[in-house]
Amino acid sequence: MELTTLLLVFLFLLIAYFFYSNINPFEKYGIPYIKPVPIFGNMATPMLCLTSFGEMVQKVYQFNPKARYVGFFDFNCPTVVIRDPELIKDISIKNFDNFVDHRGFVNPENDPLFGNNLFSLHGDKWREIRNLLSPSFTSSKMKGMFKLMSDCSKNFTDYWIEESKKGPVNIHSKNAFGRYTTDVIATCAFGITTDSMRNPKNEFYVLGSKSTSFQGLLAFKFFLLRSFPNICNFFKAKLIDSKVEKFFQKIIRETIQMREEKGISRSDMIQLMMETRNKTSQGTRLTIEEMTSQAFIFFFGGFDTTSILMSFVAHVIAANPTVQAKLRSEVDEIYKKSNGDPTYEMIKNMEYLDAIINETLRLYPIAPILDRICTKPFELPPALPGGKSFPLKKGDCVWFPAFGLHRDPAFFSDPDEFKPERFLVDSKSLLNSPAYLPFGIGPRICIGNRFALLETKILFFHLIAKCTLKTSHKMHLPLTLDKGVATSAKGGFWLVIEPRTL
């Protein structure tokens, strides 16, 4: 959809708001809520780039510390923000059947590439596809992909060592790590070899970055579709460009044809989906379009979010020399034992690197909120002592404020400080806490979290083994979150990489 059409849609929304904006459901039940403003509800500050999205979530979380939940207006959609971790656990696990779905915003008929993927699917269709894809992300499958990831991380590290022979090199971290994640996903999910470091203009990387960077026009389209789906559906609005859709369909179709003709079999997502095509009518059968949609969301989820995670991890390592020194000791020990070629188990069991990544995800959760839609009527306990229960009806939305929970001193001491040691002292308890939600919680937890963590760990093993990371003069210090809806650093992520003297 062109910019002119988007502006016309927005003007239409301004008019439509006054005719069918939702009535405030919170006052009747005595639920604390933040007074909304027209059109934006309570979303004005990040949408107008006055604060970061995470800061807005934290402000909502802190609005009434005595309440188990508070009322919020996501544009014109009344939303219940759950503050109580135990209530989050009840909703997402114990009563999951009442909250199966994410909030839908893309019409599959208008935008099949995004509308038919695992994140967007609802009900029984989601269960079918989740069960189909889950075997792609088991420990055994991760072990099978490990060598491919390791080769990509070695290539990444060698590239920057070569680039820095004439002196330390300043890199735009997000851009660099995006090229690495492109190569990993291309080889592990699509069976395609790319070298986005030396060929940054390859179509896979260019179209991937174009379709996953939630800034500017794409961010505007996303929030229009998400907040006013019925109106956007009338205008047949699409989030994903048709060129991107055709490109990924072409890749899937050609990959399937090549594997069938040459009898090639790989332990990846496409292979699992191909196998469903030969099942009887009792099994789940996927069309090329459906297979493309699932493969694309794997790329969509892994390209941008994982490269952002890596950017934050690189920054905290560079900004904390004592942390980097301790990590280097762990890396060097494994490097020596493995002669520079660590096994899957060695990387998986790196406790301090684990702690660094877990603490980074606590301090900078990539998704500041998680959402669920009520699929069956459900009654929330009173928000405040002595108050009324709050009935949720089908279609009502709840949020889990990850950013607020992660920075609450009731759950994490000195919450604004980077302390990876907390995950060494009490790792099991913290990782299983409903107050720690970097990848979600319950049956709809991110299906690719093991993949993201493994590709991050193997990358930093090879980087720290051969390089020293330093903060760049281009980096805004101390790190502050960028204002707007995307999770990023003010001024972008910048890093200096120097070869180690071994």
C-alpha positions, 0 to 999 in steps of 0.5 A: 500500500502506497504512502498516499493510501496510508494517509487516506486510511489514517484520515479515515481513522480520525473520523471513524474513531468518533463513531465507534471507539470502544466504551471504557470498560474499566470504570464500572469495575473499579480497575485503575487505568490510564486516561486515553487520548483520542485516536492513540489511546495510551500509545501516543508517546512511542508512536510520536517518538516521545519515549521508547516503547519499553519505557512506556510499558514500564510506566504502565507497569508502575502506574498502580503498584498495588493492582494485580492488573491495570487498564490500558488503551492500545489505540481504541482497544481496551487492554488489560495489563497483567502485573502479577506474575502468578496471574500471568502463569494462570492465564498462559499455562493453567488456563491456556485454552481460554487464551490460545491466540495472539491478537490477529491483525493481518487478513490471510486473503490480503496478505497470505505470507504473513497471515498464514504463519505460526504467529498469526494462526489461531485455534486448531490451525495453530495447534496443527502447524505448531505440532508439525514444526516443533520437531524442527527445534528439538535438541537433536535438530539443533545439534544437527544444525550446529556445524552449519551455524559454526561455519557461519560464525567462523566466516563472520569472525574471519571477515572482521579480522581481515577487515581490521588488519590495518587497524581497529574497525568501527562497525554498525553492529545491527547491520553486521549481525543481520548479515550473520543471521541471514546466512545462518537462516539461509543455510539452516532453514532454506538449504541455501548458501549465502555470504552476506558479509562479502556480498551484502547486496544479495537478494536474500539479505536485501529483501529480508532487511527490507521486510523486517525492519520495523521503522518508518513506513513499515512501522506505520503500516504495522500499527495501522493494521494491528490497531484498525484491522477492519478498516485496513482490510477494507482497503486491502492493506498488506504488511509484506511487499508483493516482491518479497512474497514472490521471492520467498515462494520462488525459493521454496518452490525451487528448493522442493523441486531440487530435493525431489529430483535429486533425492536430497534430504536435510534436517530442516524445516523445509524437509519436515514440511515437504514430508507432509505433502505425501501424507494421507488426508488424515495428516496436515498437508501444506500448500506451497503458499503455506510452506512459504508462510511458515518459512518466512516467519522463521526468517522474519522472527530470526533476522531482526530480533536475533540481530538486535539481541546480538547487538545488545550482547556485544555492547554489554560485553564491550562496555564491561571489560571485567565481564569480557575478561571473565568470558574470555577465560571461559572461551579460551579454556574450551578453545584449548580443549577443542583445538578451536573446534568446539562441540555442540555440548561444549557451547551449550554448557558455557555457563558464563556466556549463558548468564551474559545472554540471559541478563541481556535479555532481562535488561533489554527484552526484545519484545517489551510486551506479550499479548494474548486474546481471550478465546473463551469467557474468563473471570479475572480476580479483583485488580485491587483488594476488596474490588470486583472480579473482571469478566473477560469476553471472547476477543478481549486482549491482555498484555504481559509487560515483560519490560516492567517485570524485568526491571522490578526490584521485587523480582530482580535486585538492582534491576537497572544494573547489568549483573550476569552473575545473578543467573549463575547464583540462581539460574534455574529459579530465575529462568523458570520465573513467570516474571522473566519472559524474554521468549514468552511463556506457556504453549505459545512460547517462541518456537525458535528460542533454542535456535536463536540462543544457539546461533548467538552463543556460537557466534560470541564464542568465535568472536571472543576467541579471536577478537576484542570488543570495544565501545565505539566513539559513535555509540551514545553512552550510556546506552539509552533506548531509542524513542519510538516503537522499535527496540533499539539503541539511541543513535544505533549500535556501534562497536569496535572490533580488534584482533586479539594478540594470542 
